[in-house]
Amino acid sequence: MARIAVIPGDGVGKEVTREAVKALRALEAHGGPALDIVEWPHGADRYLETGQSITDAEFADLESNYQAILLGALGDPRVPGNEHARQILLGMRFRLDLYINFRPVRLYHERLTPLKGKTERDIDFVIFRENTEGVYVGMGGTFKQGTPDEVAIQEDVNTRTGVERIIRAAFDHAKANGLERVTMSDKANAMESAGGLWRRVFKQVSAEYPEIQTEALYVDMLAMDLVRRPERYQVIVAGNLFGDILSDLGAGIAGGLGLTASANIHPGRVSMFEPVHGSAPDIAGQDRANPFAAVLTSALMLRHLGHREAGDRLENAVRACILAGETTAELGGTLGTAAAGDAIVARLENS
Ligand SMILES: NC(=O)c1ccc[n+]([C@@H]2O[C@H](COP(=O)([O-])OP(=O)(O)OC[C@H]3O[C@@H](n4cnc5c(N)ncnc54)[C@H](O)[C@@H]3O)[C@@H](O)[C@H]2O)c1
């Protein structure tokens, strides 16, 4: 039985995670997989009480004794600089070496996209964002800070190992899911060193997947085309910065933060699953947060754990609720967080 650490975290993270766990339990009661769910108290309250975000021993425990982590959101105005959130989120990403940031972009109803004339058939692709390198490693510094001569340098780190493993993950996903094309995105015309490495490795890895079409597009071109012709894309792979931006473009054209799920994966090791939205202090505690992103995130987790059919049932329950208008207010419905979770459970009981 898979062991899962559930970290509700802060703000609406606690509310949406409650609904996600409710859905997982309902699934379990109706033919779905049994899960060993352990709730972890990590978040701002614990940090403010004890001064601890997450310890080395707890990281070791996650690595050795769990298959997945389901996280709500971290962020609290009472913690200066959100130190606890940084330590937990970046700690997991780098220490657990979660090199794949996987973001599905799928439209469930045409009324949810701002793109004119696009339907559910047109918006359905996945993004593989490199999650451990690039400009986000924090290498660099400033010189003569605060003076008119100030210099700021932020290094963009790309290793062959890092580039190769994320590109391979994108191809493996395409192959496993019968998809035809993988698009690699970079800025090789302006960033020649990094882009050159990405293009060489992309070409080399693609030779192992002769049945899959490939293309390399500059990220600015791709951003424009995703808005004009999203139907062209199936699998996109990019570095940390460009993948981050493209992922949010994807969220924007497929229903927004209330529906956007993500996975942070290292195949064969403990991996972390989280809705993309934050702790939303502006609506926390008001039963207004949309739990669907957390439920869709749980579906990603189930599939990752090998329970593909159970993951599909969760996603279908969300889709059915959206089609029936059983949603929270930001998607046009009248339900609160808990009632939207109940609507999912009702669908699961009949699926
Ligand atoms: N991965 C994470 O845990 C994560 C991600 C982003 C932000 N944060 C943290 O969350 C806090 C708030 O950040 P923010 O306001 O920039 O981003 P946010 O995602 O929390 O909120 C942005 C806007 O979207 C709305 N929103 C968010 N989730 C929603 C949901 N499930 N249903 C309906 N509406 C929703 C909010 O009300 C707000 O108006 C900050 O402390 C930030 O650091 C955490």
The ligand as an SDF file (V2000), in Angstrom:
LIG
                    3D

 44 48  0  0  0  0  0  0  0  0999 V2000
    3.3130   26.3160   -4.0300 N   0  0  0  0  0  0  0  0  0  0  0  0
    2.8830   27.1240   -3.0670 C   0  0  0  0  0  0  0  0  0  0  0  0
    2.6740   26.7030   -1.9490 O   0  0  0  0  0  0  0  0  0  0  0  0
    2.6410   28.5720   -3.3920 C   0  0  0  0  0  0  0  0  0  0  0  0
    2.4480   28.9920   -4.7060 C   0  0  0  0  0  0  0  0  0  0  0  0
    2.1600   30.3460   -4.9490 C   0  0  0  0  0  0  0  0  0  0  0  0
    2.1080   31.2390   -3.8750 C   0  0  0  0  0  0  0  0  0  0  0  0
    2.3380   30.7840   -2.6070 N   0  0  0  0  0  0  0  0  0  0  0  0
    2.2070   31.6640   -1.4360 C   0  0  0  0  0  0  0  0  0  0  0  0
    0.8120   31.8920   -1.2110 O   0  0  0  0  0  0  0  0  0  0  0  0
    0.6250   33.2050   -0.6700 C   0  0  0  0  0  0  0  0  0  0  0  0
   -0.3380   33.9830   -1.5320 C   0  0  0  0  0  0  0  0  0  0  0  0
    0.2490   34.1850   -2.8260 O   0  0  0  0  0  0  0  0  0  0  0  0
   -0.4970   34.8330   -4.0580 P   0  0  0  0  0  0  0  0  0  0  0  0
   -1.6490   35.6500   -3.5460 O   0  0  0  0  0  0  0  0  0  0  0  0
    0.5150   35.4720   -4.8860 O   0  0  0  0  0  0  0  0  0  0  0  0
   -1.0440   33.5880   -4.8960 O   0  0  0  0  0  0  0  0  0  0  0  0
   -2.3170   32.6940   -4.6520 P   0  0  0  0  0  0  0  0  0  0  0  0
   -2.2820   31.5980   -5.6580 O   0  0  0  0  0  0  0  0  0  0  0  0
   -2.4140   32.2630   -3.2300 O   0  0  0  0  0  0  0  0  0  0  0  0
   -3.5750   33.6450   -4.9810 O   0  0  0  0  0  0  0  0  0  0  0  0
   -3.6930   34.3810   -6.1970 C   0  0  0  0  0  0  0  0  0  0  0  0
   -5.1770   34.7270   -6.4410 C   0  0  0  0  0  0  0  0  0  0  0  0
   -5.8620   33.5200   -6.8260 O   0  0  0  0  0  0  0  0  0  0  0  0
   -6.9090   33.2350   -5.9140 C   0  0  0  0  0  0  0  0  0  0  0  0
   -6.8880   31.8000   -5.6530 N   0  0  0  0  0  0  0  0  0  0  0  0
   -5.8060   31.0420   -5.3410 C   0  0  0  0  0  0  0  0  0  0  0  0
   -6.1530   29.7590   -5.1470 N   0  0  0  0  0  0  0  0  0  0  0  0
   -7.4840   29.6990   -5.3400 C   0  0  0  0  0  0  0  0  0  0  0  0
   -8.4330   28.6400   -5.2610 C   0  0  0  0  0  0  0  0  0  0  0  0
   -8.0880   27.3820   -4.9490 N   0  0  0  0  0  0  0  0  0  0  0  0
   -9.7410   28.9390   -5.4960 N   0  0  0  0  0  0  0  0  0  0  0  0
  -10.1140   30.1900   -5.8190 C   0  0  0  0  0  0  0  0  0  0  0  0
   -9.2670   31.2360   -5.9040 N   0  0  0  0  0  0  0  0  0  0  0  0
   -7.9590   30.9860   -5.6540 C   0  0  0  0  0  0  0  0  0  0  0  0
   -6.5880   34.0210   -4.6490 C   0  0  0  0  0  0  0  0  0  0  0  0
   -7.7690   34.3400   -3.9380 O   0  0  0  0  0  0  0  0  0  0  0  0
   -5.8790   35.2500   -5.2060 C   0  0  0  0  0  0  0  0  0  0  0  0
   -6.8190   36.2220   -5.5870 O   0  0  0  0  0  0  0  0  0  0  0  0
    2.0120   33.8400   -0.6100 C   0  0  0  0  0  0  0  0  0  0  0  0
    2.5060   33.6530    0.6940 O   0  0  0  0  0  0  0  0  0  0  0  0
    2.8240   33.0350   -1.6060 C   0  0  0  0  0  0  0  0  0  0  0  0
    4.1850   33.0210   -1.2940 O   0  0  0  0  0  0  0  0  0  0  0  0
    2.5680   29.4720   -2.3450 C   0  0  0  0  0  0  0  0  0  0  0  0
  1  2  1  0
  2  3  2  0
  2  4  1  0
  4  5  1  0
  4 44  2  0
  5  6  2  0
  6  7  1  0
  7  8  2  0
  8  9  1  0
  8 44  1  0
  9 10  1  0
  9 42  1  0
 10 11  1  0
 11 12  1  0
 11 40  1  0
 12 13  1  0
 13 14  1  0
 14 15  2  0
 14 16  1  0
 14 17  1  0
 17 18  1  0
 18 19  2  0
 18 20  1  0
 18 21  1  0
 21 22  1  0
 22 23  1  0
 23 24  1  0
 23 38  1  0
 24 25  1  0
 25 26  1  0
 25 36  1  0
 26 27  1  0
 26 35  1  0
 27 28  2  0
 28 29  1  0
 29 30  1  0
 29 35  2  0
 30 31  1  0
 30 32  2  0
 32 33  1  0
 33 34  2  0
 34 35  1  0
 36 37  1  0
 36 38  1  0
 38 39  1  0
 40 41  1  0
 40 42  1  0
 42 43  1  0
M  CHG  2   8   1  16  -1
M  END
$$$$
